Amino acid sequence: MSNADQLKKIKSAPGFIAALDQSGGSTPKALGLYGITPDAWSNDEEMYTVVHAMRTRIMTSPAFAGDRILGAILFENTMDREVDGQSTASYLWNVKNVVPFLKVDKGLADIGDGVQVMNPMPDLDALLSKASAAGIFGTKMRSVIKEANEAGVNAVVNQQFEIGRRIVAAGLVPIIEPEVDIHCADKAAAEDFLKAAIMTHLNSLNDDEIVMLKLTLPETNGLYADCIAHPNVARVVALSGGYSREEANNRLSRQNGMVASFSRALSEGLNAQQSQDEFDSTLDASIASIAAASAT
């Protein structure tokens, strides 16, 4: 597996990143939307087996392929499992030409200064070496900004880049995700603070430190153009953040150079009870609409 080929695809190929990394608390909700109720499992291991079956159905669908999908974000339990007889990361790249990423954060701390920084990650180094061995290309980690509080925004971005540099040093490409809550009362102001903090950190990176950014669709069109153009940034992707797929696509189509990294908006409309043809055609239409919005 060539890291250079994967980086080239992430930097320049058309398409978007599929976020298949709901974990822990968000898994029952994702399964509920898919039409599977909690009586289908009796413990976490069984729940993860059920969700892996859902993700396998998505990944093995003919609609899901590297012509429209750049990468897929997995969570650790999915990385540890197999699809069609090979490790998930290997299946994604070797069969589907989709670059595999791993969610590495351990959830969010309580709100302080209007933000939620990430919980400590004491096992990060071990997880990164395991990911490298499994053929993972990059990582993803999420913080949340709930208010236009400059100190809070700076705390989020400082932590993201500090850990991001450790991930780069381990040979992986981090997706830095400082989400701005779409219900933030002064979302535009929070995004202005965020952009300023990100640019400061990007400008301090060494030439060989390559990162990606995953950002909430902004109120100001073109707000992140400087980030998109930055030589240390492989790609800027957008999270759907609770917007419907239609609203997320509309907003995304107004941001030149940003591509999608949607999870809920990707699986919207998929149901466990659908026939394979219904499932594939629903997923195909969803992927087509997100790819089109990402192509602007």
Helices and strands as residue ranges (DSSP letters): H 3-12, E 16-19, G 24-26, H 27-33, G 38-40, H 44-60, E 69-74, H 76-79, E 82-83, E 86-87, H 88-96, E 99-103, E 115-116, H 124-133, E 138-145, H 150-169, E 173-180, H 187-202, E 211-216, H 225-229, E 233-239, H 245-253, E 259-262, H 264-267, H 276-294
